[in-house]
């Protein structure tokens, strides 16, 4: 999979998200944030992680 456009600009990957009450949720389980931050750095499994980009909103809830 090529992660860069031909002109070497980074492409935003598709981030799937089930959190319907987030401002960045598009109503079809896609995150629309320009950048995301997931942590904490000491996580050892996906259950230990959180999305620090989450912003409460309810436009699709």
Order of alpha helices (4+ residues) and beta strands (2+ residues): beta-beta
